[in-house]
Amino acid sequence: MLADEIDEMQEDIRKLRDAVEIGEVKRDAGVARIAQMQKELRGTIIQMEEFTSSKDRKGLLMAGADRAIREIMFIFKDDPIESPLHEATMAVWARMQLEE
């Protein structure tokens, strides 16, 4: 979604530059509008990078949690607390998945 918006914004900036070059838009107004559009584009790119970074971070956390759960379950295999421990780890897993 944001990637499509970025592509559209870049295309709009290119079209406006072309319009300024061929004289369809006054140079001073066009340059000011291009500067404003580029500022909006940078903001959208930053927003997308923050979103991607948070998703990557969550993926790493979930991978670490998965590994820890598997190791704990291996350590306590055939132990009397295996079943309650399994239920507890699944509750933690579910809670982590719901967090943003």
N, C-alpha and C positions, 0 to 999 in steps of 0.2 A: 504494500500500500504506500508506504513512505518512499520506496524506491521509484514507484511510478510517478509520484508527485514530484520527486527530484528531477526525473527525466523530463516531465512536462515543463517544469520551471526553467530548466536549461534550454529547452526548445523555445520557450517564450522569449528568453533573453536573446537567443540567437536571432529570432525573427525581428525583435526590436532593433538589434544592432544593424541588421540588413536594411530595415526601414530607415534608420538614421543615415546610413551610408548612401542610399539612393535618393534621399531628400524627402521621403514621405512624412517623416517626423522631424520637427525642428531639433537641431543638434543639442541645444542646452536642455530642452525638456526631455529629450531621449536619454541623454547622459545621466540626468538626475534620476529618471525612472529606472535605468539599468542599475545604477548604484543601489537604489532601494530594493530592486528585485534580487540583486546579488546578496544583499544583507539577509533577506528572507530565505534565500537558498542556503546560505551558510547556517542559519538557524535550524532549518529542516535537516540538513546533513548532521549537525550536532545532535539533534533529537534522535535521528536514526542510529547514530553511533552509540548513544547512551542506551537505547533499547537493545541493540545487539550485544553490547557489553554486559548488560544485566542478564540476558538470556544465556550468554556464554558462562557467566559466573554461576548461575543457577545450575547449569549442566554439570559444571565441575563439582559443585557441592553435592549434587545428587549422585554422581559417580563415586565420590568419596564415601558418601553415606551407604551406598550399595555395597561397596567393598567392606566397610566396617561391619555391616549387618551380616554379610556372608561369613566373615572371619569369626564373629561372635557366635553365630549359629554352628560353625564347625567346631569351635572350642567346647561348646556345651552340648554337642551331639550326644544323645543317649543319657543325658543328665536329667534328673527329675524337674529341673526348672526350664527345660527346653521348650515345652509348650507355652508357659506364660511368657517366657522371653521372646518367643516367636510372635506372640500376639502384641507384645509391647513394641517390638521393632517394626511391625507392620503399622501400628498406630503412629509411630514417629514418622515412618515413610509417608503415610497418607497426609500427615500434617505438613511435612516439608513440601509436598507437591502442591498443596493449596496456598502456600506462602508465595508472595510475589517478590 
